[in-house]
Amino acid sequence: MNDVDKNIERCFEKTGLIPAIVQNAATGEVLMVGFCNKEALRKTVDTGTAWFYSRSRQCLWNKGETSGNFLYVREIVADCDWDAILYKCVPAGPTCHTGERSCFHNSIWKQASKEESQDG
């Protein structure tokens, strides 16, 4: 077993499904969060495009397969506990199914800047 295979196995020692955060490799912007099982992570390594496991459909899916907006993975990093991963990607278009660059576009709360808080 090579190092990549060992690292994949290590990610799934605790559970069969782990969160996969997707980040733009050039800008650092967080683009989306998906989930991976071992097979999705293996397919990502083998193909160089981002694969996930759909919890609702209970099947693998390749981001961009229908839209053409693939995520080309440049690096995969595990967190300190080996139970979440980060895909550093080059997106081929908008990541969100809504057409937005990132799935994180719905603002819930934002701290007022120092200037704004002094005005009011």
MILO-589618 format. One record per residue (C-alpha): z, x, y; residue in one letter; residue number from 1. Coordinates in Angstrom, 2 decimals, always signed. Each point is the difference from the previous one (the first is absolute). Layout:
<recs>
zz | xx | yy | resn | resi
Z | X | Y | A | NUM
...
</recs>
This chain:
<recs>
zz | xx | yy | resn | resi
+0.00 | +0.00 | +0.00 | M | 1
-1.02 | +1.46 | +3.38 | N | 2
+2.04 | -0.16 | +3.22 | D | 3
-1.84 | -3.06 | +1.35 | V | 4
+0.67 | -1.93 | -3.21 | D | 5
+3.67 | +1.06 | +0.07 | K | 6
+0.32 | -1.13 | +3.62 | N | 7
-1.60 | -3.38 | -0.78 | I | 8
+2.41 | -0.49 | -2.91 | E | 9
+2.93 | +0.93 | +2.23 | R | 10
-0.94 | -2.73 | +2.51 | C | 11
+0.40 | -2.67 | -2.67 | F | 12
+3.19 | +1.12 | -1.74 | E | 13
+2.05 | -2.76 | +1.70 | K | 14
-2.48 | -2.88 | +0.24 | T | 15
-3.54 | -1.02 | -0.82 | G | 16
-1.01 | -0.78 | +3.59 | L | 17
+0.53 | +2.08 | +3.14 | I | 18
-0.87 | -0.51 | +3.68 | P | 19
-2.98 | +1.96 | +1.32 | A | 20
-0.07 | +0.54 | +3.75 | I | 21
-3.46 | +0.74 | +1.39 | V | 22
-0.26 | +2.32 | +2.99 | Q | 23
-3.02 | +1.17 | +1.97 | N | 24
-0.25 | +3.70 | -0.91 | A | 25
-1.32 | +0.94 | +3.46 | A | 26
+2.23 | -2.07 | +2.30 | T | 27
+3.13 | -0.71 | -2.05 | G | 28
-0.31 | -3.75 | +0.67 | E | 29
+1.39 | -2.20 | -2.76 | V | 30
-2.86 | -2.19 | -1.21 | L | 31
+1.45 | -2.14 | -2.78 | M | 32
+2.49 | -0.25 | -2.85 | V | 33
-1.02 | -0.83 | -3.54 | G | 34
+1.47 | +0.43 | -3.45 | F | 35
-1.04 | +2.30 | -2.83 | C | 36
+0.58 | +0.08 | -3.68 | N | 37
-0.72 | +3.13 | -2.01 | K | 38
-3.61 | -1.03 | -0.67 | E | 39
-0.74 | -0.62 | +3.70 | A | 40
+1.41 | +3.39 | +0.96 | L | 41
-1.97 | +1.71 | -2.76 | R | 42
-3.24 | -1.72 | +1.14 | K | 43
+0.70 | +1.11 | +3.57 | T | 44
+0.34 | +3.61 | -1.13 | V | 45
-3.11 | -0.25 | -2.18 | D | 46
-2.27 | -1.73 | +2.56 | T | 47
+1.31 | +1.19 | +3.36 | G | 48
+0.13 | -3.58 | +1.31 | T | 49
+3.15 | -2.11 | +0.38 | A | 50
+0.86 | -2.27 | -2.93 | W | 51
+2.87 | -2.47 | -0.08 | F | 52
+1.58 | -2.57 | -2.27 | Y | 53
-0.10 | -3.57 | +1.30 | S | 54
+3.32 | -1.69 | -0.65 | R | 55
-1.45 | -3.46 | +0.63 | S | 56
-3.15 | +0.38 | -2.12 | R | 57
+1.65 | +2.41 | -2.44 | Q | 58
-2.98 | +2.34 | -0.14 | C | 59
-1.26 | +3.29 | +1.41 | L | 60
-2.07 | +0.01 | +3.17 | W | 61
-1.92 | +2.68 | +1.83 | N | 62
+0.38 | -0.27 | +3.79 | K | 63
-3.48 | -0.43 | +1.45 | G | 64
-1.65 | -1.24 | -3.18 | E | 65
-1.07 | -3.26 | +1.67 | T | 66
+0.07 | +0.92 | +3.71 | S | 67
-1.42 | +3.51 | -0.26 | G | 68
+3.01 | +1.24 | +2.01 | N | 69
+1.16 | +2.52 | -2.57 | F | 70
+3.01 | +2.24 | +0.50 | L | 71
-0.92 | +3.57 | -0.95 | Y | 72
+3.21 | +1.67 | -1.13 | V | 73
+0.51 | +3.60 | +1.11 | R | 74
+3.58 | +0.47 | -1.22 | E | 75
+2.69 | -1.90 | -1.87 | I | 76
+3.65 | +0.78 | +0.73 | V | 77
+3.12 | -1.40 | -1.70 | A | 78
+3.24 | -0.73 | +1.82 | D | 79
+3.24 | +1.87 | -0.72 | C | 80
+0.98 | -2.39 | -2.83 | D | 81
-3.47 | -0.13 | -1.56 | W | 82
-0.06 | -3.80 | +0.28 | D | 83
-2.45 | -0.50 | +2.87 | A | 84
-3.24 | +1.76 | +0.87 | I | 85
-2.05 | +0.72 | +3.09 | L | 86
-3.79 | -0.03 | -0.11 | Y | 87
-1.41 | +2.13 | +2.82 | K | 88
-3.46 | -1.48 | +0.45 | C | 89
-3.22 | +0.03 | +1.97 | V | 90
-0.92 | -3.67 | +0.52 | P | 91
-3.67 | -1.01 | -0.15 | A | 92
+0.65 | -2.94 | +2.34 | G | 93
+2.75 | -2.44 | +0.90 | P | 94
+2.77 | +0.00 | -2.59 | T | 95
+1.26 | -3.54 | +0.53 | C | 96
-1.86 | -2.97 | -1.48 | H | 97
+0.19 | -1.58 | +3.50 | T | 98
-2.22 | +2.75 | +1.40 | G | 99
+2.86 | +1.81 | +1.74 | E | 100
+0.20 | +3.78 | -0.32 | R | 101
+3.49 | -0.29 | -1.53 | S | 102
+1.78 | -2.81 | -1.82 | C | 103
+2.93 | +0.67 | +2.36 | F | 104
-1.16 | -1.90 | +3.08 | H | 105
+2.47 | -2.92 | +0.22 | N | 106
+2.69 | +1.10 | +2.47 | S | 107
+3.47 | -1.38 | -0.73 | I | 108
+2.06 | +1.95 | +2.55 | W | 109
-0.47 | +2.93 | +2.35 | K | 110
+2.64 | +1.92 | +1.94 | Q | 111
-0.56 | -0.29 | +3.74 | A | 112
-0.92 | +3.28 | +1.64 | S | 113
+2.49 | +1.61 | +2.39 | K | 114
-2.13 | -1.10 | +2.96 | E | 115
-0.20 | -3.63 | -1.21 | E | 116
+3.75 | -0.25 | -0.62 | S | 117
+0.78 | +1.29 | +3.54 | Q | 118
-2.30 | -2.64 | +1.55 | D | 119
+1.68 | -3.00 | -1.51 | G | 120
</recs>
